[in-house]
Amino acid sequence: MNGVYARYNEQKNCIDVTVYEAGYVLRLDCEKWEERIKTMMNSQGRLDALAIDDPMEYVRLALDEEMQVWVDAMDDESVW
């Protein structure tokens, strides 16, 4: 079975990414990745929901260092 699977681990507040073809698991600690991100109540809630609902996108934002840009877009009320 080839592929990548990600799921949110609510007991540890992290995302576990399994890479089947390589046979390893990557654990991304959400608290550590978010400690340097400046959020407001709205964007923090959306970031939490993203980790739970679409953990692969959360991992992509974190590893590509685009999380602050995404959070800023969520806080920008002129867009909505």
VOROKOL-686310 format. One record per residue (C-alpha): residue in one letter; x, y, z. Coordinates in Angstrom, 2 decimals. Last residue first. Layout:
BEGIN
<rec 'a' <X Y Z>>
...
END
This chain:
BEGIN
<rec 'w' <-15.01 38.29 3.66>>
<rec 'v' <-11.69 39.49 2.23>>
<rec 's' <-11.92 42.80 4.07>>
<rec 'e' <-12.11 40.90 7.36>>
<rec 'd' <-8.46 39.86 7.22>>
<rec 'd' <-8.13 37.49 10.17>>
<rec 'm' <-8.39 34.32 8.04>>
<rec 'a' <-5.87 35.75 5.56>>
<rec 'd' <-3.46 36.47 8.42>>
<rec 'v' <-3.80 32.86 9.58>>
<rec 'w' <-2.94 31.55 6.09>>
<rec 'v' <0.10 33.84 5.84>>
<rec 'q' <1.22 32.75 9.33>>
<rec 'm' <0.87 29.07 8.38>>
<rec 'e' <2.90 29.33 5.18>>
<rec 'e' <6.14 27.85 6.54>>
<rec 'd' <6.05 25.07 3.92>>
<rec 'l' <6.23 22.49 6.72>>
<rec 'a' <3.45 24.11 8.74>>
<rec 'l' <1.12 24.83 5.83>>
<rec 'r' <1.57 21.30 4.45>>
<rec 'v' <0.99 19.77 7.88>>
<rec 'y' <-2.26 21.73 8.30>>
<rec 'e' <-3.33 20.69 4.78>>
<rec 'm' <-2.76 17.02 5.69>>
<rec 'p' <-4.66 17.47 8.97>>
<rec 'd' <-7.87 18.53 7.21>>
<rec 'd' <-10.76 18.39 9.69>>
<rec 'i' <-8.90 18.28 13.03>>
<rec 'a' <-5.89 20.46 12.24>>
<rec 'l' <-8.06 22.78 10.14>>
<rec 'a' <-10.55 23.18 12.99>>
<rec 'd' <-7.76 24.27 15.33>>
<rec 'l' <-6.53 26.77 12.74>>
<rec 'r' <-10.08 28.06 12.25>>
<rec 'g' <-10.48 28.57 15.98>>
<rec 'q' <-7.13 30.33 16.21>>
<rec 's' <-8.07 32.50 13.21>>
<rec 'n' <-11.26 33.76 14.82>>
<rec 'm' <-9.80 34.31 18.30>>
<rec 'm' <-6.80 36.18 16.93>>
<rec 't' <-3.51 34.62 15.91>>
<rec 'k' <0.19 35.42 15.89>>
<rec 'i' <2.12 32.25 15.03>>
<rec 'r' <5.34 31.64 16.96>>
<rec 'e' <3.82 29.08 19.37>>
<rec 'e' <1.74 27.42 16.64>>
<rec 'w' <4.27 24.83 15.45>>
<rec 'k' <5.17 23.85 19.03>>
<rec 'e' <1.52 23.52 20.09>>
<rec 'c' <0.62 21.47 17.01>>
<rec 'd' <3.28 18.79 17.65>>
<rec 'l' <3.87 17.08 14.28>>
<rec 'r' <4.52 13.36 14.61>>
<rec 'l' <6.07 11.68 11.56>>
<rec 'v' <5.51 7.96 11.12>>
<rec 'y' <7.71 5.65 9.06>>
<rec 'g' <7.47 2.80 6.58>>
<rec 'a' <8.86 4.54 3.52>>
<rec 'e' <6.04 3.33 1.24>>
<rec 'y' <3.43 3.81 3.95>>
<rec 'v' <4.18 7.37 5.00>>
<rec 't' <2.15 7.88 8.17>>
<rec 'v' <1.57 11.41 9.44>>
<rec 'd' <0.51 11.79 13.06>>
<rec 'i' <-0.83 15.23 13.89>>
<rec 'c' <-0.48 16.53 17.40>>
<rec 'n' <-2.52 17.63 20.38>>
<rec 'k' <-1.32 14.56 22.36>>
<rec 'q' <-4.73 13.16 23.36>>
<rec 'e' <-6.41 14.75 20.31>>
<rec 'n' <-4.31 12.89 17.74>>
<rec 'y' <-5.20 14.45 14.37>>
<rec 'r' <-4.78 12.12 11.40>>
<rec 'a' <-2.52 12.04 8.34>>
<rec 'y' <-2.12 9.35 5.67>>
<rec 'v' <0.49 9.18 2.93>>
<rec 'g' <0.54 6.71 0.11>>
<rec 'n' <1.54 3.30 -1.12>>
<rec 'm' <0.00 0.00 0.00>>
END
